[in-house]
Amino acid sequence: MTPLYDVLKEYAQKKPARFHMPGHKGAFLPVPELMGAAMLDVTELPPTGNLYEAGEPFDTAQRLWAQRFGFEACQFLTGGSTMGIHTALALLCKPGESVLIDRNCHRAAFNALALLDLEPVYLQRPWLQKFGMIGPIDPENVEKKLKENPNIKTVCITSPTYSGVLSDISTIGRIVHEHGGKLFVDGAHGAHLPFLGEDAFAGADAVVVSAHKTLPALGQTALLFVNGIDPDMIRLRASLYGTSSPSYPLMASLDGARQWLEDGGEDGYRKTTLRVAALRKKYPCLEEGLRLDPTRLTLCVKDGPTFTKMMEQRNIYPEMEDGGHVVLICTPQDLEENFDRLEEVLEELRPDMGSCPPLPPPPMPKRVCSVRKALFAESERLPLRQCEGRIAACQVAPYPPGVPVVAPGEVISKKELAYFGQIGYNTELEVRVVTSL
Ligand SMILES: Cc1ncc(COP(=O)(O)O)c(C=O)c1O
């Protein structure tokens, strides 16, 4: 069933006189490759519904997704998981409240702290020396922090991470609920996991996934799943952050992706996991002793930037590198022949694989004011290397993964500058620092 896609097709097939937005009228776009999408690119009309109001076709299209994820409600998003993180925190927190938040969260979560003036209490992840990277969230640490901060009612964590590391959501959810709180999971990288039978999100009160990252869906598409909140309130909060003209082709691609998965696409992900498992056995990879997304291939390499460059020179483009690892997103849309090419290249580059010299975990900077105060303060732009002792007015976050090493309101000290040097971050790049609070 593709209720949204169906009404869009029916409307286009009627060849209506489209005296409404968008201005291309489904008839002309100067970029011819986009014409197929233009046919479906309409506005809110009686048959096409309104994303931010109850009614068809959205009620059914979103309910079908919610059922697949085992949640009560689903909200389509056309602003990526970024929009979902903002919406979820606006649903679960009141402005000014404190939130227990994974320090490894994406920059979008830090922007939400500023927009909602939330007070962060950070959850640090354990450093895994063996892999030279951070591990999953420790549930005992969640419990400890909640005992120390009994006022906290919202916990926000990322799972899986960019590298595919999964945290134990059901245990963490149970702990959060025992303390009377709610758990929000940024599952941006895990939209495919429930289709693999992975118990990745059960126990959370809200989860956002980027359909566009791992499913055959258009860029910017994401899905927010929520339990225990009136769908009308979910729509209201989502509309705070979304355009009032959400793209119908984007949303139709969400409808189509779900149906495709149910029609056998799921099996494709199973095949992908087999291919990834074989590669993990053959080459140094993140694997042993960690619960991982079975489709994510995180290679351990001696020098991430150089290794990535060598792959790109051979026409293979990974998703990201972080110094000692190169991350590849694998889906059923990666052709067998491309996996074969990847394997040939990995064979050739085998001498450059293995553990990198251990990189230190990022330091925890000193915090002097709220994220909101610093982000909206008077500020100036300076090369990062000149910012010792200054308060950041922006996030200093190598992208990807987009996890801030220094958040707004924190001091950039010698320690942080040394860390940026060690990870090879260009400290000539300008950042914004506070001039007056
Ligand atoms: C963990 C995580 N959360 C959220 C986002 C933002 O997702 P989107 O690009 O769908 O807005 C990203 C993007 O890379 C991410 O890595």
The ligand as a Tripos MOL2 file, in Angstrom:
@<TRIPOS>MOLECULE
LIG
   16    16     1     0     0
SMALL
NO_CHARGES

@<TRIPOS>ATOM
      1 C1         23.9950   10.7870   14.3970 C.3       1 LIG1
      2 C2         23.3790   11.7910   13.4550 C.ar      1 LIG1
      3 N1         22.2310   12.3860   13.8250 N.ar      1 LIG1
      4 C3         21.6190   13.2790   13.0240 C.ar      1 LIG1
      5 C4         22.1550   13.6270   11.8070 C.ar      1 LIG1
      6 C5         21.4300   14.6170   10.9570 C.3       1 LIG1
      7 O1         20.7320   13.8950    9.9920 O.3       1 LIG1
      8 P1         20.0880   14.5720    8.7030 P.3       1 LIG1
      9 O2         21.2170   14.7850    7.7440 O.co2     1 LIG1
     10 O3         19.1100   13.5440    8.2260 O.co2     1 LIG1
     11 O4         19.4410   15.8400    9.1210 O.co2     1 LIG1
     12 C6         23.3460   13.0310   11.3860 C.ar      1 LIG1
     13 C7         23.9310   13.3840   10.0850 C.2       1 LIG1
     14 O5         24.9320   12.9270    9.6620 O.2       1 LIG1
     15 C8         23.9740   12.0920   12.2420 C.ar      1 LIG1
     16 O6         25.1310   11.5070   11.8900 O.3       1 LIG1
@<TRIPOS>BOND
     1     1     2 1
     2     2     3 ar
     3     2    15 ar
     4     3     4 ar
     5     4     5 ar
     6     5     6 1
     7     5    12 ar
     8     6     7 1
     9     7     8 1
    10     8     9 2
    11     8    10 1
    12     8    11 1
    13    12    13 1
    14    12    15 ar
    15    13    14 2
    16    15    16 1
@<TRIPOS>SUBSTRUCTURE
     1 LIG1         1 GROUP 0 **** ****
